[in-house]
Every structure is written in structure tokens, then in C-alpha cells.
């Protein structure tokens, strides 16, 4: 029995001298548990009222810290109970070891909880659903990546600290340090993919070649960046499929980012018409259709004759929209409405099949403009 026990504690233990030591120990732990639960309930209620008028960070910290603080109070009470319980030296050492591990894991849990609260509160000021969300996407991307990297580091340090409380593990760690050359090479090779992606995540958070909600083309697939984890990126493709890409890919390979500095894009529509097509009227009609469309952002609308072929001329129409999805829909709308207007008001200006008749009466057909139009349109989307 520890010599620093008070006289009241000694008398309380003497009252239960008729019980076996294991029963007294269990009773001491149970009493400590119940007492700690009661104390935590009272203290937590007081803290909740105290931070009721504080800012969101402190309210969230108290709210989400209820369970970690509860277990911290339980561990503290049990450590006191173990100190006064009639345990042997071996039993007391085991109990103290388990309590030490519990405190280490609890501190790691509390650190991750605080990190998540701070990140959530910080990101509340940024709205991804805003029309111009470039700044929001920048901050959200940086915060999410660094949060996940920091959480991984906290978990690794916490688990390592808990394992180092075992003598065998500590001795193994010393042995590894003694042979750090070979062990470091083997360990580095084994963890190369993980470490490479973690380093790439930090680089991506700083340089930001991609951000959340960016429109990108990777390996010929178009999609939006839906999620960025500590090791990989999830792309939501146009047909709702998901493409999983390692973070290191974006640091080692070229890709297209359509919304790097601005989400607005210019869409191209290729049109083939006869040489008799009224270009000025077509240009005016394109401007009229663009202004009437809710998809047009009011920035770019233009038409130019870009090439001549044997029987048709190539016309390029440019229109802009605020996002990749809207510009795709706007291009389709301009195609449909322009061809409908041409068919209705200027059918003679549409491409026509021509033939040459030689002296022997044979006829040679040229490729139709429709065929060339289809080929060019497939190249330009």
C-alpha cells in the first residue's frame, strides 16, 4: 500500500479487508468509473454554457470534444484507482502500461478532432456553389489536402509512440537505428508509392495544378475533380463514371485543366456551307441566337470563314459560357438553331452534291460536304 495514502483512505480500505484483493480492485475501478462519469457530466454541462456565447470554433471544440474528454476523465480516474487498489507490482505495471497507451491514443484522437474542427470552421467562409468560386476552390483544395496529410502524420506518430511503450518494440527500433543503412533502403523502397503520393499531395496543395471542381481531361477522359485525398484524386466523368488517379500522376504527366485560372471557356462550332451562303446574315443570326440563350455569358460570340474546300467553305463559330458543361450545351444549341435557320430561310446555301460529266458521259462524284462536315465535327467535339 502506498505510504502517502490519507488516513481516511486507509480506514476505507480497512473496512473491506474481508474481501479478496481482486474484488477490492474491481470495486475501486468501478467506483472511479462512476465518479468520473458524474464529474464529466457536470463539467461538460458547465463548459457548454460557458462557450454558448463564444465563436463557432470554441462551440464546435466543446461539442466534438465530449467523447474524448469523457474517456480522458475515465482514464484519469482509473489511474488513481489503480494507485490505491491492492495490486501486486506486476499487476500495477501492466495496468499503468495500458493506461499510458490509452492516454497516448487519446491525445492522438484529440489532435485529429481539433484539426477537423479547425478545418471545418475555416472553410465555412468559402462557398463552392458560388458562380465565381475560384478562390473558394483554391482554399478548399489546399485545406483538404493538408488536413489529410496532417491526419496521417498524427496517426503514424501516435501509433509509433504507443508501440514504443513496449520494451521489445523499443529494442527493435534501436536495432533498426543501428542498421539504418540497409533497413532505410528496404523501408524506403517498400513505402515508395505511399511516400511519393504524400509528397505529391503537398506539392499539389502548394502549386495547385488542380483544384476541387476543376474540369480536366486525363487520358482522353473529361470530368470534374470530385475529391482529393492524401494519395489519389477522384474524377467524376461526364457519364457519371469515376476515375481514380494517383496524386503523383498530376505531377509527372501532362493533362488539360479547363478551369485553371477561370471557369469560363470558349466553344467552337464548325459549319460547312455553300459559297453562296450569306456570311453577314449568318454572323448576325449567330449573335442573335447567342444573346437569346441563357447559357451564353455575354463575353465572346464571333464567326469567321476559316477555310475553302472544293465545293464548300468552312465556317468557325465561337461562343463562350461560364463553365465547361454550359459551353458544351451552348455549342449544341448553336448547331441546332443555325442549321434550322439555314434550312428555313436559306436552303440554297447548304452544301450540295456536285458532279463532273466528262466527254464519255461518265460521272465522277466528289465527296459530299456532309461527309467532310461530320469528320471535322468529330474532331472538334
Buried (B, 14 or more C-beta within 10 A) or exposed (E): EEEEBEEEEEEEBEEEEEBEEEEBBBBBBEEBBEBBBEEBEEEBEEBEEEBEEEEEBBBBBBEBBEEBBBBBBBBBBBBBBBBBBBBEEEBBEEBBEBBBBBBBBBBBBBBBBBBBBBBBBBBEEBEEEEEEBBEBBBBBBBBBBBBBBBBBEBBEBBEEBBBEEEEEEEEEEEEEEEEEEEEEEEEEEEEEEEEBBBBBBBBBBEEBEBBBBBBBBBEEBBBBBBEBBBBBBBBBBEEEEEBEBBBBBBBEEEEEBBBBEEBBBBBEBBBBBBEEBBBEBBBEBBBEBBEEBEBBBEEBBBBEBEEEBEBBBBBBBBBBBBBBBBBBBBBBBBBEBBEEBBEEEBEEBBBBEBEEEEEEEEEEEBEBBBEBBEEBBEEEE
